[in-house]
Amino acid sequence: MGLPFSPVILAPLAGVSDHPFRRICTQNGADLTYVEMISATAMLYESRRTYEMLKRHDSEQILGVQITGKTADEVGRAVAILDKMNFDTIDINMGCPVNKVVRTGCGSGILRDPQRVYETTKLAKENTGKPLSVKIRLGWDCTTITWPEVLDAAEKGGADWITIHGRLRSDDYAVAVDLEAIAALKRRAKIPVIGNGNILSRGDALYMRERTGVDGLMVSRGALGNPWVFNEIKQGDLLVSIDQWEKMALDHLAWQQEEYGDSGAGAVCMRKHLLWYAKGWPAAKKLREAISHTGNLPDCASLVREFAQDQRAAGATNRLTVWPADTDNRFVWDPKYDMDRQLDRGVGDDGLSQ
Ligand SMILES: Cc1cc2nc3c(=O)[nH]c(=O)nc-3n(C[C@H](O)[C@H](O)[C@H](O)COP(=O)(O)O)c2cc1C
C-alpha cells in the first residue's frame, strides 16, 4: 500500500477511533483511518484489552495502526508483531503530550532525543515490510524546537512519510497551529508530509493546504460529531439533512451495539458521540439531557428517532453551520473543546492500561 493521493485521514484518536466510528468516517470520505494509539509495553505483555483494540472489521478496506513505546527496542519488537497482523500501515506516535505517557518516555517524550527517533524508526523499519510513518509535534517547548532534527532522523531511519501536528508539546488547543513551521518542515522534507491541527472545516483544510503545501491532511477533533467533514473537504460544503443525520447516528448505534452489546462501556462511549452529533441542530438541549441519563443503546436509538421527528416537525431539515464564521471564537464557546481536553488527558489511561 502507498499513501493515497492527497489523502484526508482520520487521526488515531484514543477512546474514539474504534471500528464503529472508523466505519462512519470511511463512509463519509476518510481515505485512511487508524486504530487508537497502542502501547508497545501493553502489546508485549499481551494485554487482552490492547488486542481487542487491534480488531479490524471485515468492511475496513484500509487500516493503519499506531504504536508508542519507551525504547527503540520495545517499539521494534511490537512492530514485528504488528507486521504479521492485518494492518496496511504502521505509525509511531511521537507527539502524545499526556503526562502519564511522556513520563515513561513514550509519545512526545522522544522529541528531545533525535538520536532515539532515528534508532526507533530504523528498528521499526527493519521489522516491517509495511509503510512506516511517524507523527510528531514541532518540539517539546519554545526553548526546544526540534522538528528539523526529528524530521532528518526519521528520514534517515527510513520513515515513508511524516505527520506534523503544528503545535509544541507544551501547547494546549488554545494555541494556534503554526502553519509557517509546517510549511518550513514541508520545504525541508524529502518524504511526504501530512498536516494536522485545527482542521475543523473545509475552510481550515484548504487554508492549511494552501499555506503549507502539505501532501495530505489529518483530521482529529474536526471529525467528532461531524464525520461529513471528510467529504466536505474533498467535495465542497455539504448540507446535512435530518434524514442523513438520523441514518448516520442509527448506523453508528447499530454497529456499536453489534460490537459491545446494549449497555456498559459501549453505551458510555456512544453517549459521547451522540452529544457531539447533537451539535448544529436547534433545540438539542432536550436530546442532550436525555442522552446523559440513558444507559443503553436501544433507548439511545429511540431518542435519535424522536429527535429527528421533532426536527422535521419544526421544519429544521438541514443542520446549521457548525462553526461561527469567526474562527477564533470556536474555542470560547464550543463545549466540545472542554470534552476534548478531558479525553486528551485520558489518552495515557486508554493507551497504557492493561
Ligand atoms: C480525544 C483525542 C484523542 C487523541 N488520541 C490520539 C492518539 O491516539 N494518537 C495520536 O497521534 N494523537 C491523538 N490525539 C491528537 C490528535 O490526533 C491531533 O494531533 C490533535 O488533536 C491536533 O489536531 P486537531 O487540532 O485537529 O484536533 C488525540 C486527540 C483527541 C482530542
The ligand as an SDF file (V2000), in Angstrom:
LIG
                    3D

 31 33  0  0  0  0  0  0  0  0999 V2000
   -9.8320   12.5840   22.0510 C   0  0  0  0  0  0  0  0  0  0  0  0
   -8.4850   12.6700   21.4230 C   0  0  0  0  0  0  0  0  0  0  0  0
   -7.6990   11.5350   21.3370 C   0  0  0  0  0  0  0  0  0  0  0  0
   -6.4470   11.5850   20.7100 C   0  0  0  0  0  0  0  0  0  0  0  0
   -5.7300   10.4460   20.5740 N   0  0  0  0  0  0  0  0  0  0  0  0
   -4.6010   10.4400   19.8250 C   0  0  0  0  0  0  0  0  0  0  0  0
   -3.9110    9.2260   19.5250 C   0  0  0  0  0  0  0  0  0  0  0  0
   -4.2930    8.1310   19.9620 O   0  0  0  0  0  0  0  0  0  0  0  0
   -2.8110    9.3050   18.7350 N   0  0  0  0  0  0  0  0  0  0  0  0
   -2.3580   10.4990   18.2100 C   0  0  0  0  0  0  0  0  0  0  0  0
   -1.3770   10.5260   17.4730 O   0  0  0  0  0  0  0  0  0  0  0  0
   -2.9730   11.6500   18.5070 N   0  0  0  0  0  0  0  0  0  0  0  0
   -4.0960   11.6440   19.2800 C   0  0  0  0  0  0  0  0  0  0  0  0
   -4.7540   12.8210   19.5300 N   0  0  0  0  0  0  0  0  0  0  0  0
   -4.2000   14.0810   18.9640 C   0  0  0  0  0  0  0  0  0  0  0  0
   -4.8110   14.3550   17.5840 C   0  0  0  0  0  0  0  0  0  0  0  0
   -4.6060   13.3190   16.6650 O   0  0  0  0  0  0  0  0  0  0  0  0
   -4.2860   15.6370   16.9460 C   0  0  0  0  0  0  0  0  0  0  0  0
   -2.9010   15.5360   16.7380 O   0  0  0  0  0  0  0  0  0  0  0  0
   -4.5890   16.8720   17.7680 C   0  0  0  0  0  0  0  0  0  0  0  0
   -5.8890   16.7960   18.3290 O   0  0  0  0  0  0  0  0  0  0  0  0
   -4.4970   18.1210   16.8910 C   0  0  0  0  0  0  0  0  0  0  0  0
   -5.4220   18.1030   15.8590 O   0  0  0  0  0  0  0  0  0  0  0  0
   -6.8000   18.9320   15.9500 P   0  0  0  0  0  0  0  0  0  0  0  0
   -6.4460   20.3160   16.4030 O   0  0  0  0  0  0  0  0  0  0  0  0
   -7.3410   18.8610   14.5610 O   0  0  0  0  0  0  0  0  0  0  0  0
   -7.6760   18.2210   16.9440 O   0  0  0  0  0  0  0  0  0  0  0  0
   -5.9640   12.8040   20.1950 C   0  0  0  0  0  0  0  0  0  0  0  0
   -6.7620   13.9610   20.3100 C   0  0  0  0  0  0  0  0  0  0  0  0
   -8.0040   13.9010   20.9090 C   0  0  0  0  0  0  0  0  0  0  0  0
   -8.8440   15.1430   21.0040 C   0  0  0  0  0  0  0  0  0  0  0  0
  1  2  1  0
  2  3  1  0
  2 30  2  0
  3  4  2  0
  4  5  1  0
  4 28  1  0
  5  6  2  0
  6  7  1  0
  6 13  1  0
  7  8  2  0
  7  9  1  0
  9 10  1  0
 10 11  2  0
 10 12  1  0
 12 13  2  0
 13 14  1  0
 14 15  1  0
 14 28  1  0
 15 16  1  0
 16 17  1  0
 16 18  1  0
 18 19  1  0
 18 20  1  0
 20 21  1  0
 20 22  1  0
 22 23  1  0
 23 24  1  0
 24 25  2  0
 24 26  1  0
 24 27  1  0
 28 29  2  0
 29 30  1  0
 30 31  1  0
M  END
$$$$
